[in-house]
Every structure is written in structure tokens, then in C-alpha cells.
Amino acid sequence: MTTALVTGATAGIGESFTRLLAAKGYDLVLVARDKKRLQERADSLSKKYKIEVEVLQADLSVPAQLAKVEKRLENPKKPIDVLINNAGFGIKDSFLRSNIADEILLIDVLAKAPMQLMHAVLPQMLARDSGTIINVSSVASFIAGGTYSAAKSYLTVHTESLHTELSKTNLKISALCPGFTHTEFHQRGKMKMSGLPNFMWLEADQVVAKSWQAAMAGKAICIPGWQYKTLSTIARFGPRPLVRKLGIKVRARQR
């Protein structure tokens, strides 16, 4: 049996990935902070899809707990075929007013943890010449929207770089860059999103399906939704002063 490890596996895009992978017959390793929700998801998935499900409680901002996940990825007796780096959170406050401890946690979870987990799993994937990594980034990685944008930009660019390095192998690596998606993300970050038009919202299951399709097709970046394809094109190829103003407007909507 093939096995997939998903971080941030109990809600939102991560939870959608667990169902997609389970439906495809993958055994799962679920990683998240909330042990009760982890066990609930594990019981539900194993019962519905008849697969093996491990739970690994870990806060990826804590080095010792991140090391537990790295150790699991490095286990040669139970190799991981798919890694979904999904865990993350946002900060609604401007950097001028935010708590620096929160900012450091943001970098730890959004950039440092995915880097370390990829570094842990890639040697075995390279030895087998097979494996898939999907890094859940954001369309925000193309704009100048605070430290969240900066951290996601790191993840997107790192993914692109590895995609080029791995181009002569059978490994697949892709960055998923969605826009606003119906999950718990904004609620947890206490962000006010009532002013956002309905057409700007995406559904997690559709986002995940497109991401998997793009990864299997060997694409470095997946941007679901016509509205975000348009926005990202402006952000990537438009004048930087315009892009910076766009970033400020996006940030303002979240406060």
C-alpha cells in the first residue's frame, strides 16, 4: 500500500486532501495539533475508505514536535509516497502592530516546517525515483501583503526551484496557490471577510481536486479559479507599485 502524510489534516484544504487521497486508496498519516479531532478524522476515514490511518499529534512550530514528523518521513520501513504540506495560519494585524512572537511562529509553520519536512522525505523519494509533494501556498505569494505573503512567496519559489531540480526524475512537486477558500482559516485568524464578494470564494474540494490534477500533470504551480488566475497574472507581470497597492487593499479587507 502507498501512504500519504498530510499536515493540518483536520480541517479545510488539508481535510479535503485526506478524503481525496483516501478515495484513491492511499493509507494516511494525519498530522495536526488537536488530538481529539485527529482521532475523529482517522476513525471516519478508516471506516469509510477501508484504509490504514495513523495519527501524529504535532505543533510544527515546536522543534521537538516537528522532529517527530521528520522521523516519520524518514522511516524506511513505512515509506511516505505523498507529502502534503498544508498546515498554516494567518495574522490579521499589520507588522507595525503585531506580536513578534506570532510573526516568528508564522515563519516557522509556513516556511521553516515545509522546508524541513521536504528535506526529510526527499532522500527516500529520490532513491525510489517516485513520490509526490504538494505545498499549499497561496495566491498571496504573488503580492506584497505582509509577512503572510512573504512566507508564502518563500514556499512558492522554493517549490519552483525544486521542480526544476527534479525535472529529470519521476518525482512530482507542485505549489497550490489558491485564493480565498471556504475553510476555518479566516475564522481562526479573526479576520473580517464579510466584505468579500461571493464570486471570490472557492470551495476546498474543488481546489484540492485541481491541485492533484496539476501535480499529476507535472505542473509547478496550480492557481484554481479564473478570478485568481487573472489576479495572479496582474501580480506577476504588472508594475510593482500596482502590485504593492493591491497587497495593501487585500490586507485591509481582513481587519
C-alpha positions in Angstrom: 0.0 0.0 0.0 1.1 3.6 -0.7 1.0 6.1 2.1 0.4 9.9 2.2 1.2 12.3 5.1 -0.9 15.4 5.4 -0.2 18.3 7.8 -3.0 20.4 9.0 -5.2 17.4 8.3 -8.3 18.0 10.4 -9.9 21.0 8.6 -10.1 22.9 5.4 -7.9 22.1 2.4 -5.9 19.6 4.5 -9.1 17.7 5.4 -10.1 17.7 1.7 -6.8 16.3 0.7 -7.2 13.4 3.2 -10.5 12.4 1.6 -9.2 12.7 -1.9 -6.2 10.6 -1.1 -8.2 8.0 0.9 -10.6 7.7 -2.1 -7.6 6.9 -4.3 -6.6 4.1 -1.9 -3.7 5.8 0.0 -3.1 4.9 3.6 -2.8 8.1 5.6 -0.7 9.7 8.3 -2.6 12.7 9.7 -0.7 15.5 11.4 -2.3 18.3 13.4 -2.3 19.8 16.9 -5.8 18.7 18.1 -5.6 15.0 19.1 -9.4 14.7 19.5 -10.1 15.9 16.0 -7.2 13.8 14.6 -8.7 10.7 16.1 -12.2 11.6 14.8 -10.9 12.1 11.3 -8.9 8.9 11.5 -11.8 6.8 12.6 -14.1 8.3 9.9 -11.6 7.8 7.1 -10.6 4.3 8.0 -14.2 3.3 8.3 -15.4 4.8 5.1 -12.5 4.1 2.8 -11.1 0.8 4.5 -7.6 2.2 4.8 -4.9 2.3 7.5 -4.8 5.7 9.2 -2.0 6.8 11.6 -2.4 9.9 13.8 0.6 12.1 14.7 -0.2 15.0 17.1 2.3 17.7 16.5 2.6 21.5 16.6 5.0 22.3 13.7 6.2 25.5 15.4 7.8 23.4 18.2 11.1 21.9 17.1 10.8 18.7 19.1 7.3 18.0 17.7 8.4 18.9 14.2 11.3 16.4 14.6 8.7 13.7 15.3 7.1 14.3 11.9 10.6 14.3 10.2 11.4 11.0 11.8 8.2 9.5 10.5 9.0 10.8 7.0 12.5 9.2 7.2 11.2 5.8 8.3 12.4 3.3 5.6 10.1 0.6 6.8 7.0 2.7 6.3 7.9 5.0 3.4 5.8 8.1 2.6 4.8 8.3 -1.1 2.9 11.6 -0.9 3.6 14.7 1.3 1.0 17.4 1.6 2.5 20.5 3.4 -0.7 22.2 4.3 -0.5 23.4 8.0 -0.7 27.2 8.4 -2.4 30.2 9.9 -2.6 34.0 9.2 -2.1 37.1 11.3 -4.7 39.9 10.7 -2.6 42.7 12.3 -0.2 44.9 10.4 3.5 44.2 11.1 3.6 47.6 12.7 1.2 46.4 15.4 1.6 42.6 15.5 3.2 40.5 18.2 6.8 39.5 17.1 6.3 36.0 18.7 3.3 35.4 16.5 5.4 36.6 13.4 8.1 34.1 14.3 5.6 31.3 14.6 4.2 32.3 11.2 7.6 31.8 9.6 8.2 28.6 11.5 4.9 27.0 10.3 4.6 28.4 6.8 8.2 28.3 5.6 10.6 26.5 8.0 8.4 23.4 8.7 7.7 22.6 5.0 11.4 23.1 4.2 12.4 20.6 6.9 9.7 18.1 6.0 10.7 18.1 2.3 14.3 17.7 3.3 13.4 14.7 5.4 11.3 12.9 2.8 13.2 13.7 -0.5 16.2 11.3 0.0 13.9 8.2 0.1 11.8 9.5 -2.8 14.9 10.1 -4.8 16.2 6.6 -4.0 12.9 5.1 -5.3 12.6 7.7 -8.1 8.9 8.2 -7.2 6.9 10.4 -4.9 4.7 13.5 -4.8 5.0 16.7 -2.8 2.3 19.4 -2.8 3.0 22.6 -0.9 -0.1 24.5 -0.1 0.9 28.1 -0.7 -1.3 31.0 -1.7 -2.1 33.5 -4.4 -0.9 35.9 -1.8 2.6 34.7 -2.6 2.5 36.9 -5.7 1.5 40.1 -4.0 3.0 42.3 -1.3 0.5 41.6 1.5 2.5 41.5 4.8 4.6 38.7 6.3 2.0 36.0 5.3 2.6 36.9 1.6 6.4 36.9 2.2 6.3 33.4 3.8 4.1 32.0 1.1 6.4 33.6 -1.5 9.2 31.6 0.0 7.2 28.4 -0.3 6.1 29.0 -3.9 9.6 29.9 -5.0 11.2 27.0 -3.2 8.7 24.7 -4.9 9.5 26.1 -8.3 13.2 25.7 -7.7 12.8 22.0 -6.6 10.5 21.4 -9.6 13.4 22.4 -11.9 15.9 20.3 -9.9 13.7 17.3 -10.1 12.7 17.7 -13.7 14.8 14.7 -14.8 13.3 12.4 -12.2 9.9 10.8 -11.8 9.2 12.9 -8.7 6.3 15.4 -8.8 6.3 18.7 -6.8 3.8 21.4 -7.1 2.7 24.6 -5.2 -1.0 25.0 -4.7 -1.8 28.8 -4.8 -5.5 29.3 -4.0 -7.3 32.5 -3.3 -10.0 32.9 -0.6 -11.4 29.5 0.2 -14.2 28.4 2.5 -12.3 26.9 5.4 -11.7 27.7 9.1 -8.6 29.8 8.2 -10.1 33.3 8.4 -12.2 32.5 11.4 -9.2 31.2 13.3 -7.3 34.3 12.4 -10.3 36.5 13.5 -10.3 38.1 10.0 -13.4 40.0 8.9 -14.2 38.7 5.4 -17.9 39.8 5.1 -17.0 42.5 2.5 -15.6 40.0 0.1 -17.9 39.3 -2.9 -19.3 35.8 -3.2 -17.7 35.2 -6.6 -14.2 35.5 -5.0 -14.7 32.4 -2.7 -13.5 29.0 -3.7 -14.6 25.6 -2.4 -11.9 23.4 -0.8 -12.8 20.1 -2.5 -12.6 21.8 -6.0 -9.3 23.5 -5.1 -7.8 20.2 -3.9 -9.1 18.2 -7.0 -7.5 20.8 -9.3 -4.3 20.8 -7.3 -3.9 17.0 -7.5 -4.6 17.1 -11.2 -2.0 19.7 -11.8 0.6 17.9 -9.7 0.0 14.6 -11.6 0.4 16.6 -14.9 3.8 17.8 -13.7 2.9 21.4 -13.2 5.0 23.5 -10.8 2.1 25.8 -9.8 -1.6 25.4 -9.6 -3.8 28.5 -9.3 -7.5 27.4 -9.1 -10.3 29.8 -10.3 -10.5 32.2 -13.2 -10.6 35.1 -10.8 -7.3 34.2 -9.2 -5.6 33.3 -12.5 -6.4 36.9 -13.5 -5.3 38.4 -10.2 -2.0 36.4 -10.2 -1.3 37.4 -13.8 -1.6 41.0 -12.8 0.5 40.4 -9.7 3.3 38.6 -11.6 3.5 40.7 -14.7 2.1 44.1 -13.6 4.0 47.1 -12.4 5.3 46.6 -8.9 3.8 49.8 -7.5 0.4 48.5 -8.6 1.1 45.1 -7.0 2.1 46.8 -3.7 -1.2 48.7 -3.7 -3.1 45.6 -4.4 -1.4 43.9 -1.4 -2.4 46.7 0.9 -6.0 46.5 -0.2 -6.2 42.8 0.4 -4.7 43.2 3.8 -7.2 46.0 4.6 -10.1 43.7 3.9 -9.0 41.2 6.6 -9.0 43.7 9.5 
